[in-house]
């Protein structure tokens, strides 16, 4: 089996995912995913597509991720892994889509407007 690659994005994070058959090793930026994401919730987010299809130990996954914070990176990796699994076998798509892993979450930070403190917050208004 050749290497299958795909991209996942979330907020400012971009994850390039390379999937190949193996023993179930997940490497993120040359570190084990349990070291890169010490929080159990983030580890769970990364492995959700694999657990949904029950193929947790079948693939070696190498990920290069940059930008954003830990949560955005974890969700970008989840999307990248889901897309790779669909490239591998189209029959995986309905199960992953039902769980919401095939949808790119397009919510990003709203830009700051000129003449305001932040995106929506205004400077204090004084009537007199």
Secondary structure in CASP SS format (residue, H / E / C, confidence):
PFRMAT SS
TARGET T0000
AUTHOR 0000-0000-0000
METHOD secondary structure of the structure
MODEL  1
X C 1.00
X C 1.00
X C 1.00
X E 1.00
X E 1.00
X E 1.00
X E 1.00
X E 1.00
X E 1.00
X E 1.00
X C 1.00
X C 1.00
X E 1.00
X E 1.00
X E 1.00
X E 1.00
X E 1.00
X E 1.00
X E 1.00
X E 1.00
X E 1.00
X C 1.00
X C 1.00
X C 1.00
X C 1.00
X E 1.00
X E 1.00
X E 1.00
X C 1.00
X C 1.00
X E 1.00
X E 1.00
X H 1.00
X H 1.00
X H 1.00
X H 1.00
X C 1.00
X C 1.00
X C 1.00
X H 1.00
X H 1.00
X H 1.00
X H 1.00
X H 1.00
X H 1.00
X H 1.00
X H 1.00
X H 1.00
X H 1.00
X H 1.00
X H 1.00
X H 1.00
X H 1.00
X C 1.00
X C 1.00
X C 1.00
X C 1.00
X C 1.00
X E 1.00
X E 1.00
X E 1.00
X E 1.00
X E 1.00
X E 1.00
X E 1.00
X E 1.00
X C 1.00
X C 1.00
X C 1.00
X H 1.00
X H 1.00
X H 1.00
X H 1.00
X H 1.00
X H 1.00
X H 1.00
X H 1.00
X H 1.00
X H 1.00
X H 1.00
X H 1.00
X H 1.00
X H 1.00
X H 1.00
X H 1.00
X H 1.00
X H 1.00
X H 1.00
X C 1.00
X H 1.00
X H 1.00
X H 1.00
X H 1.00
X H 1.00
X H 1.00
X H 1.00
X H 1.00
X H 1.00
X H 1.00
X C 1.00
X C 1.00
X C 1.00
X C 1.00
X C 1.00
X C 1.00
X C 1.00
X C 1.00
X C 1.00
X C 1.00
X C 1.00
X C 1.00
X C 1.00
X C 1.00
X C 1.00
X C 1.00
X C 1.00
X C 1.00
X C 1.00
X C 1.00
X C 1.00
X C 1.00
X C 1.00
X C 1.00
X C 1.00
X C 1.00
X C 1.00
X C 1.00
X C 1.00
END
